[in-house]
Amino acid sequence: MTDVERYLLFGERKIAGWLDPYTAEFIAAISTVQSRAGLRGAVGEIGVHHGKLFVLLCLLLAADEAAFAIDVFDAQDLNTDGSGRGDRDILEDNIRYWARESMPRITFITKSSLVVGPQEIAQRCGPVRLASIDGGHTAECVYNDLKLIESTTAEYGVAVLDDYFNADWPDVSTGTADYMMEKGTKMRPFAVAPNKVFLCRSEYSEFYRQGIRERTPFRRYKESRMFGHAVDVFHGLPTAPPVGIYLREFTRNSMFGPHLIRLKRRLARAGQGGVRG
Ligand SMILES: C[S@@+](CC[C@H](N)C(=O)[O-])C[C@H]1O[C@@H](n2cnc3c(N)ncnc32)[C@H](O)[C@@H]1O
């Protein structure tokens, strides 16, 4: 079982935040499509809260890739619509627990995204291949964040936009529409999964739609249209994980896990004739 699989099965549910488990797997699948095609780059998120999605992004990093996390953290007066509440200490604890090796490659930007320039991300992380937009949910923030991510992504970069269809946050769709209607903007939707819209430059839309169809277990529920572009709509279960692995990992992560691991080691040593107590 890989670290990503372990996090999807056991970690994601332990971190407070907002991320549908199906969508978490779908995001990992997008990263797989990229890595199988040799597409490299940074990953990152605007609006990390405790890292539920950000930890997953860190686990998707290749050894030479970097990550960025933008959040107002303690400056919650800048969180004007009260969407979530970033906490840097909890976030770092979660990264250390689930994705420790990525820590040295993470740039934390403690600011409102409204004052973050693309060069701050580009200089430290290089071109971005996969970024989540889940910071301020005002129309101003969403418009700003789409522009910011557009100007930092590689040609083949993907943006994952939160809450577009969530009736609790109506201005997410307003900010998105402002961006879509502006001449010259480049990111366009190509897929919809529970509570997220996936965008890329339209030249890459077919690459991702075909990649998901042919290289991942995900099967679209239907094809639809959004802002004049074809989008695949996903919901439902991907392939079930093997039950044996699930049970083993469940036991390992339970309170009995450490005892069972110690017992297993003792038995192994005894089998080799070397046990001493
Ligand atoms: C909905 S939560 C993010 C949830 C997170 N993506 C997850 O996986 O659970 C929104 C986050 O955005 C942060 N935030 C709000 N306004 C912001 C702004 N203008 N710039 C940067 N971060 C902001 C909040 O502090 C909060 O941590």
PDBQT file of the ligand as one rigid body, heavy atoms in Angstrom, charges set to zero:
ROOT
HETATM    1  C1  LIG A 301     -12.772  26.245   3.641  1.00  0.00    +0.000 C 
HETATM    2  S1  LIG A 301     -11.272  26.474   4.425  1.00  0.00    +0.000 S 
HETATM    3  C2  LIG A 301     -10.164  25.454   3.490  1.00  0.00    +0.000 C 
HETATM    4  C3  LIG A 301     -10.405  23.980   3.646  1.00  0.00    +0.000 C 
HETATM    5  C4  LIG A 301      -9.252  23.115   3.185  1.00  0.00    +0.000 C 
HETATM    6  N1  LIG A 301      -8.936  23.299   1.801  1.00  0.00    +0.000 N 
HETATM    7  C5  LIG A 301      -9.470  21.648   3.489  1.00  0.00    +0.000 C 
HETATM    8  O1  LIG A 301      -8.887  20.813   2.777  1.00  0.00    +0.000 OA
HETATM    9  O2  LIG A 301     -10.186  21.302   4.447  1.00  0.00    +0.000 OA
HETATM   10  C6  LIG A 301     -10.813  28.081   3.921  1.00  0.00    +0.000 C 
HETATM   11  C7  LIG A 301      -9.422  28.520   4.364  1.00  0.00    +0.000 C 
HETATM   12  O3  LIG A 301      -9.108  29.734   3.669  1.00  0.00    +0.000 OA
HETATM   13  C8  LIG A 301      -8.467  30.626   4.535  1.00  0.00    +0.000 C 
HETATM   14  N2  LIG A 301      -8.722  31.979   3.998  1.00  0.00    +0.000 N 
HETATM   15  C9  LIG A 301      -9.843  32.719   4.084  1.00  0.00    +0.000 A 
HETATM   16  N3  LIG A 301      -9.706  33.874   3.417  1.00  0.00    +0.000 NA
HETATM   17  C10 LIG A 301      -8.456  33.857   2.865  1.00  0.00    +0.000 A 
HETATM   18  C11 LIG A 301      -7.711  34.752   2.049  1.00  0.00    +0.000 A 
HETATM   19  N4  LIG A 301      -8.212  35.922   1.657  1.00  0.00    +0.000 N 
HETATM   20  N5  LIG A 301      -6.458  34.394   1.682  1.00  0.00    +0.000 NA
HETATM   21  C12 LIG A 301      -5.922  33.199   2.079  1.00  0.00    +0.000 A 
HETATM   22  N6  LIG A 301      -6.587  32.321   2.838  1.00  0.00    +0.000 NA
HETATM   23  C13 LIG A 301      -7.835  32.635   3.224  1.00  0.00    +0.000 A 
HETATM   24  C14 LIG A 301      -9.059  30.334   5.914  1.00  0.00    +0.000 C 
HETATM   25  O4  LIG A 301      -8.182  30.707   6.965  1.00  0.00    +0.000 OA
HETATM   26  C15 LIG A 301      -9.287  28.840   5.844  1.00  0.00    +0.000 C 
HETATM   27  O5  LIG A 301      -8.173  28.131   6.358  1.00  0.00    +0.000 OA
ENDROOT
TORSDOF 0
